[in-house]
Amino acid sequence: MPLRKILVPSKSIAVAALILCLSVFINLPHVAQTASGTVTPPSMVGWGGSRLIENENHLGAAIPSIVFPGESASDQEILARSIVQSGSNAMRVSFAPYCTNPDGFLSRYNSTRLERAIKIAETLGLWIIVDYHGYGDVFNTTEVNGVKVQQCWLNFWSDVTSQFSNSYSQIIWEPENEPAYCPNHSGTIPSQGCFFNNATAAMPTLNSEYQAFITQTRSQGDAHWIVIQNICSYACNFCPTYNGDCSAAVSGYPTVTDPLDRIFISLHPYMSYQVYHNTWNNATAESLAHNFYDTMSNGTQRTTFPVLNTEGGPGATDGKVNGITTTCTDLVLKGSSGYCKTNLHFIQTLTTLLENNAPQRINWLWWPAGDWSSSPGAGALGALAPGGYAEQITWQRFTTYSLVLNSSGAGSTFPAAGNYLFIAGTIVNISAIPQSNNTLDQWQVENNQLGSNNPLMLQMNNDHLVTAIFVPIVHMVVVADLSSANATTLGSNVQINVSIRNEGNVVETFNVTVYANQTAIGSKPVANLSVQEVRVVPFLWNTEGWQAGNYVIAAVAGPVHGMPGSGASLTKTVEILPSSSISGPWVALLSAISANIVYVIFLGSILLGTIITATIRRRSRARVQPLTR
């Protein structure tokens, strides 16, 4: 009789430790690596046990967050980073069952908390299994506030999946932790009356409720993977031990369909001392591991779905034997993430079987890793802490690469300077944070300069050494060129082009103004001029109403904040020649000889004064003959 999950008071941490002692994550089938032969399932191993509230907890030393700028890393972020460093790529995050015990130990659901958990996983490239850590919700037909628990459960999930349907692609929904068939629906403690059940009678309801969840989720356009649980993960009468360690347990996998073929099946394997104390030895441990493995592989053959075990581990180290609480004789580490030598041998044997599965390993997520662990020295990491059983077992790690961050000059980076590990392929965003009056000059990656784009997006396909180089801000814009015609006739338009170059080291925004003899012709804005960028700003000067003569054209860029003076400038001379057309009795004849102009003026046909001879020249024209009367 499997008493491994029911004998600790439900409100104590010890109970939670035992109840939580059931979290493993496995993926992939025994026979094939595609769900129904069409979709290749993702490959993952990792750790579960983190409560949703743990992304708000800061129980250890203050460590700068690499996910939320300006914050200290939460317990959940520290755990996630440790998961990556262990060579794993998945994390299971749990919350209390909203419809039956919303304020339970695993913390109340909160959409902001879930959003933060997803952000942590996304930053680190982790798969995140979102676990509604409930038991009897799918079977419970009692009413709470006029709504059946079954319907409350479905309604709750409708809100969650609709909100996050377009969120991070590596989310996996786990709608029920361990379905517990309780015919009497005896409150929120699933251990009351749930072991002596008829699992066969429970399966039609389990099938229909999971199918309702799948149908509802897909109707919202959600394409995330979904994991459905074997009824023997909590307790079933298919096997003598009420666990999933016999051939009949394969009947405990739900029967469902999914138009996207993105379904995982799951089983929670443990070797708790209370259940197996009569034959507590390595031979039993190995036999048990093979039995669980056979249930998983046969489950894929039966359902066509790959395996994703969302809990598992050594199991509880003590329990009641003949009414007396007894601890295993080969105890190594006590507490909720503790283990004995025998059940460590069990989880190592099972892990090896899963790793060696063909054609692709069956992936797993072992339990528990969270800040609630009562084991000595566990901290925020549980089984992943130094001395925990994660250090004692071996598996094939995912490839990770190191990122070493440095800075030079007056500035820092986010993540902060230090050494980090990321799963291969993860895209890391690195932000440069200059101090006042400084700017990012360039990123140096290994010995290569990668410009000054901020943030820097870096894909972790090998080890990287990144240095952010900061320098004092220099504001410097210049008028690189000023071009126009040298001369024009009065009333014509003059095209003036002003070339501006940013010779400083920050992007600048300013105005360019053109003057003619200190009278403004026009002004135009120059927005976001990049470093060393040259931009041509055109102006059109209409000389109608101006006087003939020489004009000094000046182009002024600025003023620019932080740059000395009122702006950079460049000048040139443009000559306006009088119009050559006849108007009334007056005729004006113009010739431009450098800056000298000779006028010959007549009144009608009578020359004013004596005979005047003038030499008249125009650019690119033949000389005009002397005029006489």
C-alpha positions, 0 to 999 in steps of 0.5 A: 500500500503506497503511503509515500505521499500521504502521511505528512500533515498537509500544511507543514513543510515536511508534508509539502516536501513529501508531496513535492517529492514527486516532480520529474520531467521526461520526454520522448518515446521508447519506439519513436521520437515523433508524436504520432509520427508527425512532430519531433518532440523537444529534448530536455532534462531538468529539475522541478520543485520551484514554487511560483512565489520564488521569483519574489523570494530573496532568501540568500545573498544579494546577487544582481539579476540578469533578468530584471535590471536593477533587482537582486536575483530571486531564488527562482532565478538563482535556481534557473541559473544553477539548472543551466550550469548543471547542463540541464535545460528545463525547469518545472514551476508549480503553484497551488491548485486554484480550485481546491486549495488556492493558498496552499504551500506551493503558493497562490497563482498570480499571472504576474508571477507566472510572467516573471517565471517565463521571463527567467526561463526565456532569458536562460533558454530553458523549457518551463513546465507550468504545473497546477499542483493539484490532485482531485480537481479533474474528478471533483463534482462538488460545487464551490461558489455554485461552480463544480470543481471540474468546471472551475479547473477548466475555467481557470486554465482558460484564463491562463492559456488565453493570456499566454497563448502567444508567449514564449514558445518553450512553455509546457502546460501541465494541467494537473500534477497527479490525478487522484481519484477520490470518489467521496471528494473529501475536501482538499486533502487528497490522501483521505480516501483516495488510495483504495480506489477503482482506477479503471472506473476513474479513467473515462473521467480522466480521459474526458477532462484532459480532452476538454482541456486540450480542445479548449486550449487549441481553440484559443490558438495555443500551440504549446506542448501539453503533458498529461499524467498517468493516474498511477503517479499518485496512486492506482490499484493497477499495481500491488504497490499502487505505483506505476511499477508494473505492466498493468500501469500502462492502462493509467495513461489517459487516452486523448487526441490533439490536432497538433500532436503536441502531447506528452505522457508522464509518470512520477517514479520514486522509491520511498522507504515506506513502500519498499522497506521490506526489500530495501536493497540494490537488487530491488532498486534496479528491478524497480527502475526497470519496471518504471522504465517499461511502463514509460516505454510501453505507454508510448507504444500504447498512446503514440505520445512521447514521454515527459516525466515531470517528477521523480527522484530517490523518494522519501527516506522515512515513513511509518512502518507498522505504525512507527516512523522509521528511517532508512538504515543507509541514510545519507542526507535527511530532509525533503531533498534527502536520500539513502544509498539504496534509493540513490541507486534506484534513481541513478539506474533509472536515469541511465535507462532513460539516457540510453533509450533508443533511438533518443533518450527519454528526457526527465526532470527530477525533484525537488529543487526549490527554496523550501527544502528542509535538507541541510545546506539546500538553500534555494537549490534543494537537490542541486545544492552542494552535497545534494543527490544531483551531485551524486548521479551522472547523466549526459549534460547538454552542451553549455558555453561560458560567457565572461563579461568585462568592462573598460572605462566609466560604465558597467554591463547588464548582466554584470561583469562576471562568468556565466554559463548558457545552454548552446544556442541561447541568445544573450542580450548584453546591455552597456550602462555608461556612467554620466558624461560617458558613452559606449565606444565599442564592444570587443568580443574576443579580439574583434570589434563589433561596433556600439549597438546597444544591447549586444545580441550574442548567440552562445555557440562557443565560449565568449569573452566580451568587453564593453569599452566606455569613453567620455562623450565628445560632441562634435558636428561639422559642416563638411561641405557647402555647395551652390552655384557661384552666381545667379540672376536676380529672381532665380532660385539657388540650390544650396546643399549643406553636408553635415558630419558627426565627428563626435562619439554620440548620436546627435540631433540639432538644426542646420540654418543657412544665412545670406549676409546674416539674414536667415534663408531657412532652417531644418532639423537633423535628427539622430545623426549617427557617429561618422554619418554624413548627411546632406541637407538641401535648401532652396533660396528664392532671390526674388526681392533681394538686391543684386550684389555679392552675398556671403552664404553661411551654413551653421550646424547647431548649437549642439548641447555639450559642444563649445560655441554656437555651432559649426559653420562654413561660408562661400560667396554667391553673386546675384546679377541684375536681371537682363530684361528690359523694363520700362524706359530703363535698361540695365546692362550687367557684366560681372568682372570679379566683384566689379559691375559696370552699369550703362544707363539710358533714358529712352534713346538719349545718353545721359552725359557725353559718350560713355564707353564701357566694357561689359563681360559675362561669364562664359560669353564673348566680349561686348563691343564698346557702345557709342552714339 
